[in-house]
Amino acid sequence: MRQWKKMSAAALGRGIRAGEIDPVELTEGFLEAIRIHPMRDRIYARLTEKRALAEAKAAAMRAKSDQRLSLLDGVPVSWKDLFDTAGTVTEAGSDLLKDRKPSQDARVVQFATATGLVCLGKTHMSELAFSGLGYNPIKQTPPCVNDHDAVSGGSSSGAAASVAFGLAPVAVGSDTGGSVRVPAAWNDLVGLKTSSGRLSLDGVVPLCARFDTVGPLSRSVEDAGFLLSAMQGMGRIDLRWTSLKGCRFALLQTVAMDDLDDGPRAGFNAAVACIESAGGVVEPINIPEVQDAMDLAGPLYTAEAYGTWRDVIEANPDLMFDQVRKRFQSGADVLAADYVAAWQKLDMLRTIFAEKTSGYDAVIVPTVPTLPPNLERLKADQDYFVTQNLMALRNTRIGNLFGLSALTLPTGVPSAGVTFMTPPMSEERLLRLGHAFEEALHEL
């Protein structure tokens, strides 16, 4: 089991295919690892043991009869606690949804199950997904794998921790402003923000539907590709024959390179050096429209979030963590006319951004400008919470505002990721670039 905890999902799937790994033993091994882990209750909100074992037994029978549904048939996965799972409580990290029990699986869970993935359980998250830190005093706050006294990043905090601590081969989270990429970066994982509309949001507890996306957190780009394929019900993405040689990357200077901590700066510099050593070309670029878009983030996010949750929040406001509640309630001050005008301006800015980056294979930025903050200080200092939350989401939000596909990758520096961004609906191209970078980094 110790070896299995460090293996990629694809490697486990190949072991099942070769008859070297039994899906039931694999699932039982992960369930036992979760039960005995000292961080268990801070990472998993609840396990789905009966479901997991039933799915594993079915996968084992298919493996024996050579009728496997996919390479990942029989491989366990954890789900962020905002994906509906039939008959299992799904609370999105909030007591506002306490004991909420959906009657059917979210669409992406249905698709993943249809490829044979085994549902281990539901992971903790920031309350209603509205924080980039992962600090949740209402439920639990998962730790960072590199610093157990620090937060793991949010809002897919438990999703990242479940993989980083070896308690799931892969995880599925959501990303509205960085909620897959921040925890993936801080825990040295691969994290994919898919394009809006690429994966179904049916049965996913919403935050801001126009920005909400679903994405995997994994140990490898290959795993991210397999998870994407599974959740959209389509065949695998071919990552072979990829190279960075001759590729052009735009290093976004505007906003993204400001006020970097030493760790993220070192990691990003290492990533740039890796790209260049593999034959890629990195060119600095300034795009003033990025700052214009960032100025729209406040009204766009808070207005939609509050409009979605206003009645539920105001019925029981004391049930919420006050800092998250205040973020929601700030949306009450946004005029409808200003919201509409902001979206119209953002659509225009998206067109300009696409034109200015059209000659590049990808835009690159440091995933997060800061390192994971200390949990006790976040508890004691409200101003610190606010500033750290905004900084955590600053660079990742660029991808959401411009509607891009975005992939964060480990750089070899702890808790420091590099993000590749490509146009909407170009996940296949993005994953091939990420795979090429991953291989180049391993060769250094």
Buried (B, 14 or more C-beta within 10 A) or exposed (E): EEEBBEBBBBBBBBBBBEEEBBBBEBBBBBBEBBEEBEBBEBBBBBBBBEBBBBBBBBBBEBBEEEEBBBBBBBBBBBBBBBBBBBEBBBBBBBBBBEEEEBEEBBBBBBBBBEBBBBBBBBBBBBBBBBBBBBBBBBBBBBBBBBBEEBBBBBBBBBBBBBBBBBBBBBBBBBBBBBBBBBBBBBBBBBBBBBBBEBBBBEBBBBBBEBBBBBBBBBBBBBBBBBBBBBBBBEEBBEBEEBBBEEBEBBBBBBBBBEEBBEBBBBBBBBBBBBBBEBEBBBEEBEBEBBEBBBEBBBBBBBBBBBBBBBEBBEEEEEBBBEBBBEBBBBBEEBEEEBBEEBBEBBEEBBEBBBEBBEEBBBBBBBBBBBBBBBBEEBEEBEEBBEEBBEBBBBBBBBBBBBBBBBBBBBBBBBBBBBBBBBBBBBBBBBBBBBBBBBBBBEEE
